[in-house]
Amino acid sequence: MEFSTLFKGLAVSSLSVVLTMATFGPRRAQAQIQPDTTQMPWMNKALSADQRADMVLGRMTLDEKIQLVHGTGWGVLRKGDPVPARSNFGAGFVPGIDRLHIPDINMADSAVGIRMAALQSRYATLLPSTLGAASSWNPDAAFLYGSVIGREARAQGFNMSIGGGVDITREPRNGRNFEYAGEDPVLAGTMTGELERGVKSEHVMSDIKHYALNDQETGRTVVNVLLDKRSMRESDLLAFEIAIGIAKPSAVMCSYNLVDGDHACENDYLLNQVLKKDFKFKGWVISDWSATHSTVKAALNGLDQDMPGDDNYFSAPLKKAVEDGQVPMARLNDMVHRILRSMFDAGVVDDPPVRSVVNPFRGRDDAQHIAEESIVLLKNSGNVLPLKASASTSIALIGSHADVGVLSGGGSAQVDAPGGNAIDPKPGPSIWGQPVYFPSSPLRYIQAKSPRSHVQYIDGKDNAAAAKLAKESSLAIVFVNQWMSEGRDAPTLSLPNNQDALVNAVAAANPNTIVVLETGGPVTMPWADHVKGIVEMWYPGIGGAQALANILFGDVNPSGKLPVTFAKSDDQLPHPVVPGMDVKHGGKTVGDDQHHEVRPFDLKYTAGAAVGYKWFESTHRQPLFPFGFGLSYTTFGYSGLKVDDASRTAQFTVKNTGSREGTEIAELYVALPSAAKENYKRLVAWKRVKLAPGESKTVTLPMNPLYLSIFDTAKDAWKLLPGDYKVMAGASSSDTPLNNTLHIKP
């Protein structure tokens, strides 16, 4: 969503106007004249969503149809824009058809929680980043994540969530990676699909985005992505295919970028041929905000709704195009049918939202639970963790405002912090382009775990002072961060603001140094060999400090594993420099949010389908930390891999070989026959296995034919090649001790 100027410099007087309107908005909505639904056959719940949509469609006028296929404008997102009386003060608004009992569509930005709650003195739970949640490799946790968003959207009066990002991590410096679910299409598609299924389970319309190949923010509105169709279908589009198949979302949001010369929101191949025909998607295609570029071409090539809708494409010009025969009435009817059937399918007609008070305690508990499964232990030399509470222990906490809160991601995913930004509390909503910390204090919860220990915090702005405190303490915990946001990419994988020097100074002063990372994606760690412990907590949400303290002191055994590869340096990536940031594209950093403006350019994805760990394996590069990696306070052993050709299943045993209860994420990879011409393996399945000390369990995993197939561009279809498939099981993409063979006959 395009927001570089939104809320920038929003005055208190302007906010008070919005809040005054908010006071009266709900009353007006409640005062709507309600039609007699007994005379409306489409209110029969026994009918299918498609049947009900067709009945409504048959009663609609041309103007009413046009009304549903575009929004009313930026509203509260842009200072000075009009706000419809029945708007719920969210990201988008589409007025309903009162006489036909079709409700308004009130859309909430909600990638990691409901955005802009401050506008009506609401509360919204900040969940861990979706990249963090993907580190749990737990589809049940993803479903819970979505249900939190769905129930809080309903409580606030919204009937549509527009989160659900599933763009894979092609560009690890992408400013929006924290909104996505990692580099592997099977993992990302599964986790995002379950998340959006959770949203819809609360009778809130769901969305999956940004379709497609919107893998970086630099030049996102002008970049033309070039990628062959086989690679496209086996990587980025496969993630969407899996997520859409699981979630059956109400909408799919098309992205800003171009693909093979056409904007994504008017791209016939993406929207008509792949999404609607091949994926059999029944919902509607909604544009990202101001990502529509035409009327006739966009309508014919698959776009169903233009948002925010004040750009004059799908309003009067579309009506005229239909009347003139440039856009067939059948196409407009299809656009409207897709919206209506999705409303019936999600239940927003039969079970509309009822405003109520969000339960912050339930939200915090759910967020903490997800965070506890998401935090990844990357290094634990000498078993420095878990910590032991002791009166003789002195702990230095250093950096990243760990005395007051935890970091959150920015942009349209920004949730308003209760009480305001923890590092600078002020009235009003979050300000675009400024990092926001949430009031979940690591210092507080670490002190609570070890009340007799001497725990002292220092801000880390002075390396010498930090090193002095570290030297005087028995243990040093350094918090480092990487703030990421929509509209901007990180220039490198390095931690910003010279934080590497801080870690080096502290580690030189105290050999018992632990580093806690609050990042939006992978970062480099030139100091990794000099510290004893490394913990990746991502953006952990409102329960983040509680979750971290439970991990550090062993009340929770870490089980998270990386959904992305951590490179040693930018030079290991397919593009050592973020495309568009180099001088030849005329790139320059501008604005308060430090986004990068560039001229239009082509971006050829030379890695093809080899994204992340597949790239590292195919180019024989050793990363800092591999995909799927994560440590526990116990150890696990693998044995006895068996493969059943008939059922296409793999079976093996996982044993807890340590002294603590723990959960292992057992991973299954497959390398295709040589005819596939791939020099890397693919993740095809996994399972979280909880084990007591000494306990063994047999794990049986299916091998989905889709995940074993190549895309045959000549036949425009998936193809399962005959031959021998190498099956591997283990703890990560680089640790697969078990091997066997799956035989697929011609």
C-alpha positions in Angstrom: 0.0 0.0 0.0 1.4 3.4 -1.0 1.7 5.5 2.2 4.9 7.6 2.0 2.9 10.8 2.9 0.3 9.3 5.1 0.0 10.7 8.6 3.1 12.7 8.1 2.8 15.7 10.3 -0.7 14.9 11.2 -1.7 17.7 13.6 -3.7 17.2 16.7 -6.4 19.5 15.4 -6.7 17.3 12.3 -6.8 14.2 14.4 -9.6 15.7 16.5 -11.7 16.2 13.4 -11.2 12.6 12.5 -12.1 11.5 16.0 -15.2 13.7 16.0 -16.3 12.1 12.8 -15.6 8.7 14.3 -17.9 9.5 17.2 -20.8 9.9 14.9 -19.9 7.4 12.2 -21.2 4.3 14.1 -24.4 6.0 15.0 -25.1 6.8 11.4 -24.4 3.3 10.4 -26.7 2.0 13.1 -29.5 4.4 11.9 -29.5 2.8 8.4 -32.9 1.7 7.3 -32.9 -2.0 7.3 -34.8 -3.7 4.4 -37.2 -6.5 4.8 -35.0 -9.6 4.3 -38.0 -11.9 4.2 -38.5 -10.8 0.6 -34.9 -11.6 -0.3 -34.4 -15.2 -1.4 -30.6 -14.8 -1.3 -30.8 -14.6 2.5 -31.5 -18.3 2.5 -28.3 -19.8 4.1 -29.0 -23.2 2.6 -28.0 -21.9 -0.8 -24.4 -21.8 -2.0 -22.5 -18.5 -1.9 -22.5 -18.5 -5.7 -26.2 -19.0 -5.9 -26.9 -16.2 -3.5 -24.5 -13.9 -5.3 -26.3 -14.6 -8.6 -29.7 -13.7 -7.1 -28.4 -10.4 -5.8 -26.6 -9.7 -9.1 -29.9 -10.1 -11.0 -31.5 -7.3 -8.9 -28.7 -4.8 -9.2 -28.6 -1.7 -11.4 -25.6 -0.8 -13.5 -24.8 2.0 -11.1 -24.9 -0.4 -8.1 -22.6 -2.7 -9.9 -20.1 0.0 -10.5 -20.4 1.1 -6.9 -19.0 -2.2 -5.7 -16.0 -2.4 -7.9 -14.1 0.7 -6.5 -13.5 2.3 -3.2 -14.4 5.9 -2.1 -10.8 7.2 -1.8 -8.0 7.5 0.7 -10.2 8.6 3.6 -8.3 8.8 6.9 -5.1 7.6 5.2 -4.5 11.0 3.5 -4.8 14.3 5.3 -7.6 16.4 4.0 -9.4 13.7 2.1 -13.1 13.2 2.7 -14.1 10.4 5.1 -17.5 8.6 4.3 -20.0 8.8 7.2 -20.1 5.0 7.4 -16.4 4.4 7.1 -14.8 2.5 10.0 -11.7 4.6 9.7 -9.6 1.8 8.2 -7.5 1.5 5.1 -10.4 1.2 2.6 -14.2 1.6 2.3 -16.7 0.4 -0.3 -20.3 1.3 0.3 -22.8 -1.5 0.3 -26.2 -1.8 -1.4 -28.7 -1.0 1.4 -31.8 -2.0 -0.4 -30.4 -5.5 -1.1 -29.0 -6.0 2.4 -25.4 -6.0 1.1 -23.2 -4.4 3.8 -20.4 -1.9 3.4 -16.9 -3.3 3.0 -14.7 -1.8 5.8 -11.1 -2.9 5.3 -8.4 -3.0 7.9 -4.7 -3.1 7.3 -3.8 -6.0 9.5 -0.6 -7.8 8.6 0.5 -8.2 12.2 -2.5 -6.7 14.0 -5.2 -4.1 13.3 -3.7 -0.8 12.2 -4.8 2.7 13.2 -6.6 1.7 16.4 -5.6 5.0 18.0 -8.0 6.9 15.7 -11.0 5.8 17.8 -9.2 5.1 21.1 -9.2 1.4 20.3 -6.7 -1.3 21.3 -5.2 -3.8 18.9 -2.9 -6.7 19.7 0.6 -6.6 18.1 1.4 -10.1 17.1 5.0 -11.3 16.3 6.1 -10.5 12.7 4.7 -13.1 10.3 8.3 -14.0 9.5 8.7 -14.7 13.2 5.5 -16.8 13.2 6.8 -18.7 10.2 9.8 -19.7 12.4 7.5 -21.8 14.5 6.8 -24.0 11.4 3.5 -24.6 13.2 0.3 -24.4 11.0 -1.8 -24.4 14.2 0.0 -21.3 15.4 -0.5 -19.6 12.1 -4.3 -20.3 12.3 -4.3 -18.9 15.8 -2.5 -15.8 14.5 -5.2 -15.3 11.9 -8.0 -15.8 14.3 -6.6 -13.1 16.6 -6.7 -10.7 13.7 -10.1 -11.8 12.7 -11.7 -11.5 16.1 -10.2 -8.1 16.8 -11.2 -6.9 13.4 -14.8 -7.9 14.2 -14.7 -6.3 17.6 -13.6 -3.0 16.0 -16.3 -3.2 13.3 -14.3 -4.3 10.3 -15.4 -7.0 8.0 -12.3 -7.4 5.9 -8.6 -7.9 6.7 -6.1 -6.9 4.1 -3.0 -8.7 5.5 -1.8 -12.1 4.2 1.5 -11.3 2.6 3.2 -14.3 1.0 5.9 -12.9 -1.3 8.9 -15.1 -0.7 12.3 -13.8 0.4 14.0 -13.4 -2.9 15.5 -10.1 -1.6 16.6 -10.6 2.0 17.0 -6.8 2.4 13.3 -6.2 1.4 11.7 -3.8 3.9 8.5 -5.9 4.0 10.0 -9.3 4.7 8.8 -9.1 8.3 5.2 -9.2 6.8 5.9 -12.3 4.8 6.7 -15.9 5.7 10.2 -16.7 4.4 12.0 -18.0 1.4 10.5 -21.4 0.7 7.2 -21.5 -1.2 5.9 -24.6 0.6 6.6 -23.3 4.1 5.4 -19.7 3.2 2.3 -20.9 1.4 1.3 -23.3 4.1 1.8 -20.8 7.0 0.1 -17.9 5.2 -2.7 -20.1 4.0 -3.4 -21.2 7.6 -3.1 -17.7 8.9 -5.8 -16.4 6.4 -7.9 -19.5 7.1 -7.9 -18.3 10.7 -9.0 -14.8 9.7 -11.9 -16.1 7.7 -12.9 -18.5 10.5 -14.0 -15.4 12.5 -16.4 -14.4 9.7 -14.1 -11.7 8.4 -13.2 -11.5 4.7 -9.5 -12.4 4.1 -6.9 -11.4 1.6 -3.6 -12.8 0.2 -1.0 -10.4 -1.3 1.0 -9.0 -3.0 0.4 -10.8 -6.2 3.0 -11.2 -7.6 6.8 -11.0 -7.5 6.7 -7.9 -5.3 9.9 -9.0 -3.7 11.5 -5.6 -3.0 10.4 -2.1 -2.1 13.1 -0.3 -4.1 11.4 0.9 -7.3 8.3 -1.2 -6.5 6.0 0.9 -8.7 8.4 1.0 -11.7 10.4 -2.2 -11.6 9.7 -4.7 -14.4 10.4 -8.2 -13.1 11.6 -10.7 -15.7 11.4 -14.4 -14.9 10.8 -17.5 -17.0 7.4 -19.1 -16.4 8.7 -22.4 -15.1 10.8 -20.7 -12.4 7.8 -18.4 -11.6 5.4 -21.3 -11.1 7.9 -23.3 -9.0 8.8 -20.4 -6.7 6.8 -17.2 -6.1 3.6 -18.4 -7.7 3.8 -21.8 -6.0 3.6 -20.0 -2.6 0.5 -18.2 -3.7 -1.0 -21.4 -5.2 -0.5 -23.3 -1.9 -1.8 -20.4 0.3 -4.8 -19.8 -1.9 -5.6 -23.5 -1.9 -5.6 -23.7 1.9 -7.2 -20.4 2.8 -9.7 -20.0 -0.1 -9.4 -16.2 0.5 -12.0 -13.6 -0.2 -9.6 -11.5 -2.2 -6.1 -11.5 -3.7 -4.4 -8.2 -3.9 -2.3 -7.5 -7.0 0.9 -5.6 -6.6 2.6 -2.4 -7.7 5.4 -3.9 -9.9 5.4 -4.9 -13.5 5.9 -8.5 -14.6 7.1 -9.1 -18.2 6.2 -5.6 -19.3 2.6 -5.4 -17.8 1.6 -4.0 -14.4 0.6 -6.8 -12.1 -2.9 -5.3 -11.7 -3.6 -5.5 -15.5 -1.5 -8.6 -16.2 -3.5 -11.2 -18.1 -1.1 -14.0 -17.5 -1.0 -13.5 -13.7 -4.7 -12.7 -13.1 -6.7 -14.5 -15.8 -4.5 -17.4 -16.8 -2.8 -18.4 -13.6 -4.9 -17.1 -10.7 -8.4 -17.5 -12.0 -8.0 -20.4 -14.4 -5.1 -22.5 -13.0 -5.6 -21.8 -9.3 -9.4 -21.8 -9.7 -9.6 -18.8 -7.5 -13.3 -17.8 -6.9 -12.8 -14.6 -5.0 -12.0 -11.1 -6.3 -8.8 -9.4 -7.4 -8.3 -6.1 -5.5 -5.7 -3.6 -6.4 -3.0 -2.4 -4.1 -3.7 1.3 -3.3 -3.1 3.3 -6.5 -1.8 0.2 -8.4 -4.5 0.5 -11.1 -3.3 2.0 -14.4 -6.2 1.7 -16.8 -9.9 1.0 -17.2 -10.5 -1.3 -20.1 -7.2 -3.2 -20.0 -7.3 -3.7 -16.3 -10.9 -4.9 -16.3 -10.4 -7.3 -19.2 -7.1 -8.6 -17.8 -8.6 -9.6 -14.5 -8.7 -6.8 -12.0 -12.1 -6.8 -10.2 -11.9 -3.9 -7.7 -9.9 -0.6 -7.8 -8.6 0.7 -4.5 -8.7 3.2 -3.0 -10.9 4.1 -5.9 -10.5 7.8 -6.4 -8.3 7.5 -9.4 -11.2 7.5 -11.9 -10.6 4.1 -13.5 -13.4 1.9 -12.3 -16.0 4.6 -11.6 -17.6 6.6 -14.4 -15.0 5.5 -17.0 -15.8 1.8 -16.4 -19.5 2.5 -16.6 -19.0 4.2 -20.0 -16.7 1.4 -21.2 -19.5 -1.1 -20.4 -22.1 1.0 -22.1 -19.9 1.4 -25.1 -19.2 -2.3 -25.3 -15.5 -2.0 -24.6 -15.9 -4.0 -21.4 -18.7 -6.7 -21.8 -21.5 -6.6 -19.2 -20.6 -10.2 -18.6 -17.2 -9.2 -17.4 -18.6 -6.5 -15.0 -21.1 -9.1 -13.7 -18.2 -11.5 -13.1 -16.4 -8.8 -11.1 -19.4 -8.1 -9.0 -20.3 -11.8 -8.6 -16.8 -12.5 -7.2 -17.2 -9.8 -4.6 -20.7 -10.8 -3.6 -20.0 -14.5 -3.4 -17.0 -13.8 -1.2 -19.1 -11.7 1.2 -21.6 -14.6 1.5 -18.8 -17.2 1.7 -17.1 -15.4 4.6 -20.3 -14.8 6.5 -20.2 -11.0 6.6 -23.8 -10.8 5.3 -25.3 -13.3 7.7 -23.1 -12.6 10.7 -21.9 -8.9 10.5 -19.4 -7.5 13.0 -20.7 -6.4 16.3 -18.6 -3.7 18.0 -17.2 -4.9 21.4 -14.2 -4.3 23.6 -11.1 -6.1 22.4 -9.8 -8.5 25.0 -6.2 -7.3 25.4 -5.2 -10.1 27.8 -6.3 -12.9 25.5 -4.5 -11.2 22.7 -1.3 -10.8 24.7 -1.4 -14.4 25.8 -1.9 -15.6 22.2 0.9 -13.3 21.0 3.2 -14.6 23.7 2.5 -18.2 22.9 3.3 -17.6 19.2 6.4 -15.7 20.1 7.6 -18.6 22.3 7.4 -20.9 19.4 9.0 -18.3 17.0 12.2 -17.3 18.8 15.2 -19.1 17.3 18.3 -20.0 19.3 21.2 -19.7 16.9 24.2 -20.2 19.1 24.7 -21.6 22.6 28.4 -22.1 23.2 29.2 -23.8 26.5 25.5 -24.0 27.3 25.5 -20.4 28.4 21.7 -20.7 28.1 19.4 -21.2 29.9 20.3 -18.7 32.5 20.1 -19.7 36.2 18.6 -17.2 38.7 21.2 -16.5 41.3 22.0 -13.8 43.9 25.6 -14.0 42.8 24.8 -13.2 39.2 25.0 -9.7 37.7 23.5 -9.1 34.3 24.2 -6.2 32.0 21.4 -5.4 29.6 22.6 -3.2 26.7 21.0 -1.4 23.8 17.8 -1.3 21.7 15.6 0.3 24.4 15.4 -3.0 26.2 14.5 -1.1 29.4 11.1 -0.1 28.0 10.0 -2.2 25.1 10.4 -4.3 21.9 10.6 -3.1 18.3 7.8 -3.4 15.7 7.8 -3.2 11.9 6.6 -0.1 10.1 4.5 1.0 7.2 0.9 -0.1 6.6 1.7 -3.0 9.0 2.3 -0.6 11.9 0.1 -1.3 14.9 -0.5 1.6 17.3 1.3 1.0 20.7 -0.9 1.2 23.8 0.1 4.4 25.6 2.1 5.5 22.5 5.6 4.7 21.4 7.3 3.2 24.5 10.5 5.2 23.8 8.7 8.6 23.3 5.0 8.4 24.4 2.9 11.0 22.7 -0.8 11.2 21.9 -2.1 10.3 18.5 -1.4 7.5 16.0 1.9 6.1 14.9 3.9 8.4 12.6 4.9 7.0 9.3 8.7 6.5 9.0 9.4 6.4 12.7 10.3 3.2 14.6 7.7 2.2 17.2 8.5 0.3 20.4 5.8 -1.6 22.3 5.6 -1.7 26.1 6.9 -5.1 26.7 10.1 -4.5 28.7 12.9 -7.2 28.5 14.5 -5.5 31.6 11.3 -5.9 33.6 10.8 -9.6 32.8 14.4 -10.6 33.1 14.5 -8.9 36.5 11.3 -10.8 37.5 12.9 -14.1 36.5 16.0 -13.5 38.7 14.9 -11.1 41.4 18.0 -11.6 43.5 20.4 -10.9 40.6 21.8 -7.4 40.0 20.3 -6.5 36.6 21.4 -3.1 35.1 20.5 -1.5 31.8 22.6 0.9 29.6 21.5 2.3 26.3 24.6 1.2 24.3 25.1 4.6 22.7 28.6 4.8 24.1 30.6 1.7 23.4 33.1 2.3 26.1 30.5 2.8 28.7 28.7 -0.4 27.6 32.0 -2.3 27.7 32.7 -1.0 31.2 29.3 -2.2 32.5 29.8 -5.6 30.7 33.2 -6.0 32.3 31.8 -5.4 35.7 29.0 -8.0 35.2 29.1 -11.7 35.1 26.9 -11.8 32.0 26.1 -9.3 29.2 23.1 -9.4 27.0 23.3 -7.1 24.0 20.1 -6.2 22.2 20.6 -5.2 18.6 18.0 -4.2 16.1 17.2 -3.6 12.4 14.1 -1.5 11.8 12.3 -2.4 8.6 9.3 -0.8 6.9 7.2 -0.7 3.8 8.5 1.7 1.2 12.2 1.2 1.8 14.8 -1.6 1.7 17.9 -2.0 3.9 20.9 -1.0 1.8 22.9 -4.0 3.2 22.4 -7.0 5.5 24.6 -5.3 8.1 23.1 -4.1 11.4 22.6 -0.3 11.1 23.9 2.4 13.4 27.3 0.8 14.0 25.8 -1.9 16.3 28.4 -4.4 15.2 31.0 -2.3 16.9 28.9 -2.3 20.1 28.7 -6.1 20.1 32.5 -6.4 19.5 33.2 -4.0 22.3 31.0 -5.8 24.8 32.2 -9.2 23.7 35.8 -8.1 24.2 35.0 -7.0 27.7 33.0 -10.0 28.8 33.4 -13.6 27.4 29.8 -14.4 28.5 28.1 -12.3 26.0 24.7 -13.1 24.5 23.2 -11.2 21.6 19.5 -10.8 21.1 18.4 -9.7 17.6 15.2 -7.8 16.9 15.2 -7.8 13.1 12.9 -7.7 10.2 14.9 -10.3 8.4 18.3 -11.9 8.1 21.4 -9.9 9.1 25.1 -10.4 9.0 27.0 -11.1 12.2 30.8 -10.5 11.9 31.0 -10.9 15.7 29.3 -14.4 15.7 32.5 -16.3 16.6 33.2 -13.9 19.6 29.9 -14.3 21.5 28.6 -17.3 23.4 24.9 -17.0 22.6 22.8 -15.6 19.8 19.0 -15.4 19.9 16.8 -14.2 17.0 13.5 -12.9 18.4 12.4 -11.0 15.3 9.7 -8.4 16.1 8.2 -10.4 18.9 4.9 -8.6 19.5 3.2 -7.4 22.7 4.2 -10.5 24.6 7.7 -10.5 23.3 9.7 -9.7 26.4 7.7 -12.2 28.4 8.4 -14.9 25.8 12.1 -13.9 25.6 12.5 -14.2 29.4 10.9 -17.6 29.4 13.3 -18.7 26.7 16.4 -17.2 28.4 15.7 -18.8 31.7 14.6 -22.2 30.3 10.9 -22.1 31.3 10.3 -22.6 27.6 12.7 -24.7 25.5 13.3 -22.9 22.2 11.9 -24.7 19.2 11.9 -22.2 16.4 13.8 -22.7 13.2 14.8 -20.2 10.5 12.4 -19.7 7.6 15.2 -17.8 5.8 18.9 -18.2 5.1 21.3 -15.9 6.9 24.1 -15.0 4.6 27.7 -14.3 5.7 27.7 -11.2 3.5 25.9 -9.4 0.8 28.4 -10.8 -1.7 26.8 -14.3 -1.3 23.4 -13.1 -2.6 22.3 -13.3 -6.2 22.3 -9.5 -6.2 25.0 -8.2 -4.0 23.4 -4.7 -4.3 19.7 -4.2 -4.0 18.5 -3.8 -7.6 17.7 -0.2 -8.2 20.0 1.1 -5.5 23.0 1.2 -7.8 24.0 4.4 -9.6 23.1 3.2 -13.1 19.4 3.3 -12.2 19.6 6.9 -10.9 18.7 5.8 -7.4 18.6 8.4 -4.6 17.4 8.2 -1.0 14.6 10.8 -0.2 12.0 11.6 2.3 11.7 11.3 6.1 11.3 7.5 5.6 14.5 7.2 3.6 12.9 5.4 0.7 14.8 5.0 -2.5 13.5 6.6 -5.7 14.7 5.2 -9.0 13.9 5.4 -12.7 12.0 2.5 -14.3 14.2 -0.6 -14.7 14.2 -4.3 -15.6 15.0 -6.8 -12.9 16.0 -10.2 -14.2 15.8 -12.9 -11.5 18.9 -14.8 -12.6 18.5 -17.3 -9.8 15.3 -18.6 -11.3 13.5 -20.9 -8.9 16.7 -21.3 -6.7 15.6 -18.9 -3.9 17.3 -18.9 -0.6 18.8 -22.2 0.5 18.4 -23.5 -3.0 20.6 -20.7 -4.3 23.3 -21.4 -1.7 23.2 -25.2 -2.4 23.3 -24.7 -6.2 26.2 -22.3 -6.0 28.1 -24.2 -3.3 28.1 -21.4 -0.8 28.1 -21.8 2.9 25.8 -19.4 4.7 26.2 -18.1 8.2 23.0 -19.9 9.4 21.1 -22.2 7.0 17.4 -22.4 6.3 15.6 -24.6 8.8 18.3 -24.2 11.5 17.5 -23.7 15.1 18.9 -25.1 18.4 17.2 -26.5 21.5 18.3 -26.9 25.1 18.1 -30.6 24.4 19.4 -32.7 21.5 17.7 -35.0 19.0 18.7 -38.0 16.9 17.3 -39.3 13.6 17.2 -42.9 12.4 15.5 -45.4 10.1 14.3 -43.5 7.1 11.9 -45.7 5.0 10.1 -44.6 1.8 6.9 -46.1 0.5 6.6 -45.7 -3.2 2.9 -46.6 -3.4 1.7 -44.1 -0.8 4.6 -41.6 -1.4 5.3 -41.3 2.2 8.5 -41.1 4.3 8.8 -42.6 7.7 11.6 -42.2 10.3 12.3 -42.0 14.0 13.2 -38.9 16.0 14.6 -39.4 19.5 15.3 -36.9 22.3 18.8 -37.7 23.2 19.2 -35.0 25.8 18.0 -34.4 29.4 15.2 -31.9 28.8 11.7 -32.1 27.2 11.8 -30.4 23.8 10.1 -30.0 20.5 12.0 -30.8 17.3 11.0 -29.7 13.9 11.8 -32.7 11.7 12.3 -31.6 8.0 11.9 -33.6 4.8 13.7 -32.7 1.6 13.7 -34.2 -1.9 16.1 -33.9 -4.8 14.4 -34.5 -8.1 15.7 -36.8 -10.9 18.4 -35.5 -13.2 15.8 -34.9 -15.9 14.5 -32.0 -13.8 17.8 -30.2 -14.3 17.9 -28.9 -10.7 21.0 -28.9 -8.6 19.3 -28.4 -5.3 16.8 -30.1 -3.0 13.3 -29.0 -2.1 11.5 -28.8 1.2 8.4 -31.1 0.9 7.2 -31.7 4.5 7.9 -31.2 8.2 6.5 -32.0 11.6 6.8 -30.5 15.1 7.6 -33.4 17.4 7.4 -33.0 21.2 9.5 -35.5 23.1 10.4 -36.2 26.7 14.0 -37.0 27.6 14.9 -40.4 26.0 11.6 -40.6 24.2 11.3 -41.7 20.5 8.5 -41.1 18.1 7.9 -42.4 14.6 7.2 -39.6 12.1 5.3 -40.3 8.9 5.2 -37.5 6.3 3.4 -37.4 3.0 5.2 -36.2 -0.2 2.7 -34.0 -2.0 3.0 -34.7 -5.8 2.8 -30.9 -6.4 5.9 -30.3 -4.4 7.7 -33.0 -6.3 6.7 -31.7 -9.8 8.2 -29.4 -12.3 6.1 -27.0 -14.4 6.0 -28.0 -18.0 5.7 -24.7 -19.9 5.1 -26.4 -23.2 2.0 -28.1 -21.8 1.2 -25.4 -19.4 0.8 -28.0 -16.6 2.6 -29.6 -13.7 4.6 -32.7 -14.5 5.7 -35.5 -12.2 8.8 -36.9 -13.8 9.5 -40.7 -13.7 12.7 -41.6 -12.0 14.5 -41.8 -8.7 14.0 -39.1 -6.1 16.5 -38.7 -3.3 14.7 -38.3 0.0 16.5 -36.7 2.9 15.4 -36.1 6.5 17.0 -34.1 9.3 17.2 -31.0 11.4 17.8 -28.4 8.7 18.5 -27.8 5.0 22.2 -28.4 5.7 21.8 -31.3 8.2 20.0 -34.2 6.6 21.7 -37.4 7.9 19.0 -39.8 6.6 18.8 -40.7 2.9 16.6 -43.0 0.9 15.0 -43.2 -2.6 11.5 -42.7 -3.9 10.8 -44.5 -7.2 8.3 -43.0 -9.5 7.5 -45.2 -12.5 6.6 -43.8 -16.0 
